[in-house]
Amino acid sequence: MENLGCVAGPIFQLWMFMVVFIVLPAMFGLSLGVTEVYIQVLVKILEWATLRIQRGRQEQPSAPVLLHTGIIERVGGSMEEEMWQLRCSRPEAVVAFCLSDGVYFCKKGLESIVEDQVTQRFSSEELASWNLLTRTNQNFHYISLRLTIIWGLGVFVRYCILLPLRIALASIGLSWLVIGTCVVGFLPESSAKNWLSELVHLTCYRICARGLSATIHYHNKRENRPQKGGICVANHTTPIDVVILANDGCYAMVGQTHGGLLGILQKSMVRSCPHVWFERSEMKDRNAVTRRLRHHIAAKTKLPILIFPEGTCVNNTSVMMFKKGSFEVGGTIYPVAIKYDHRFGDAFWNSSKYSMLSYLMRTMTSWAIVVNVWYLPPMSIQDGEDAAQFANRVKSVIAHQGGLLDLAWDGELKRGKVKDSLKEEQQKMYSNIIVGQNNIRTK
Amino acid sequence: MGSSRSSLSLVPDGQQLLQETGFSAAHLLRLHERFRFLDKHGRGHLRSEDLEAELSLNPIGDRIVGAFFQPGQEAVDFPSFVRVLAHFRPMEKNRTCAAVQPERANSRNRKLKFAFQLYDRDRDGKISRTELLQVLREMLGLQVTEEQLQSIAERGIQEADLDRDDAICFDEFRKSLEKVNIDQKMSVRFLE
């Protein structure tokens, strides 16, 4: 027993030292370069592991690798292009119905049966290589002893060294947030208060980011950073997006009031600077929501609002339809594209598969989180454009920058059935092709 | 977790389907995964509502679903599912004269037959004027008036009906589509 005490003492001291060693620079926004070295070492090891697996696979040719990034090839353009191609083999019957038109719908239907574009966006991206986390490789089978040893070491490092460290950091970060904002809340309104409040928020998020071993690369910081009185809009992959963005600037958060621990957090945050928290009943009333957001922006001194218009987490390979609510409020929109590097850990939160707690466990036992954040030039709604079109415009800019697929599907589809109006849209498009021109022709 | 060859044994009629349809083992596994995904209640077979959910966007979704079920059947098991999908495999290149071998599901003829049966719902071998009107109504919905519909159907029949019997038989259908690249327009290609 005494031996244990002897050992535990120094270990504890070492541990506290490490924690302080990480927390202090984080508070000042400095980096000691440790994370960079860590990431580089990690990359080397993972590359080695990948090569090893590829060699192993070559020796066992009967094991095909199945990727979930779409199983069928979807070529072909819009309905008009496809119809035109189906008909241009018969130039004399350019407009009007052709029997070959049915073939277009038939093929589209079969494609949907074999694979739909919505579901695959809500399961995690499968890696072509293996990052030594068994959870990301579903086709793992034994390749070599060395690989298994390295993997075992990896498990030890992740669960016994990294995890406790990260939990400690996260708790420190969050308690600091609560205490700090409470204290700042007692001060009278002044620019000093705002400055202090920003400091508290920033340091807390920086500590949390260290707690996830997050390496964030910000692009275009100087030119396009969101300004006060604007709305910042980004694609949503995980609740951690908030930490990632708040590391570099202060935002007013928007969300539902929760109870419990999260509720305490929300209440204390609102003391030091105005966030926009809604009661559940208020969220149903779209006008009330829009009014409050407008009110917030109108006061040009308030922090930019952070909104995720997809409304739900998507697996970071594509961007789903943006809900137009946030785009009706007015004001300048600052788009931000967030792209996670999948080699180090899957950041996507599959809310139907994992609860928040198990998601956090998984993230804290991944290697690291490496993110690229691009600040894009501000955009505003143009004349003659309605909110939905504006939303689509912003969405394609974000998708383009992040290298994500721009999909027209609604993220809510993963929960419910497709609305009938989508079928009507197809019918409208088709009738434009056949009848639309017929009205012009005289026959 | 073993290699895919041993997993093929989990697929019902796996080996037989391999030979009959020409799908590769990897594709069959993929389709089986998809089948199990669509089979939300884990029944081991699909009912029409399971497939309709995927096709709610498609104007002729009901007909496509109908193509999976034999008349009177209400459930489709995995082998039948795959046999229907086999029509949409890309055609093989450089095939020798098919007269000797049994006709593959993805031959040009069979693909055309599949498309024909989408129109010819009562399977009497002809697309009557009524059937054509029905299909057009589905594809156009409420976007056109009854008169416009009638005139479109009239033109459609006149174009294709060569023997003037006021219906389109399979040969006339085939002739009407003879210049269309059916392999490209009626095939679903798997990514490798």
Interface residues (C-beta under 8 A of the other chain):
Chain A: Q60 S62 A63 P64 L66 L67 T69 G70 I71 I72 E73 V75 E82 Q85 L86 S89 R90 A93 A96 F97 C98 L99 S100 D101 G102 V103 Y104 F105 C106 K107 K108 G109 L110 E111 S112 I113 V114 E115 D116 T119 Q138 N139 F140 H141 K417 V418 D420 L422 K423 E424 Q426 Q427 K428 Y430 S431 I434 V435 N438
Chain B: M1 G2 S3 S4 R5 A25 A26 L29 R30 L31 R34 F37 L38 L51 A53 E54 L55 S56 L57 N58 P59 I60 G61 I64 L85 F88 F114 A115 L118 Y119 V135 L136 M139 L140 G141 L142 Q143 V144 Q148 I152 A153 R155 G156 E159 A160 I168 F173 S176 L177 K179 V180 N181 I182 K185 M186 S187 V188 R189 F190 L191
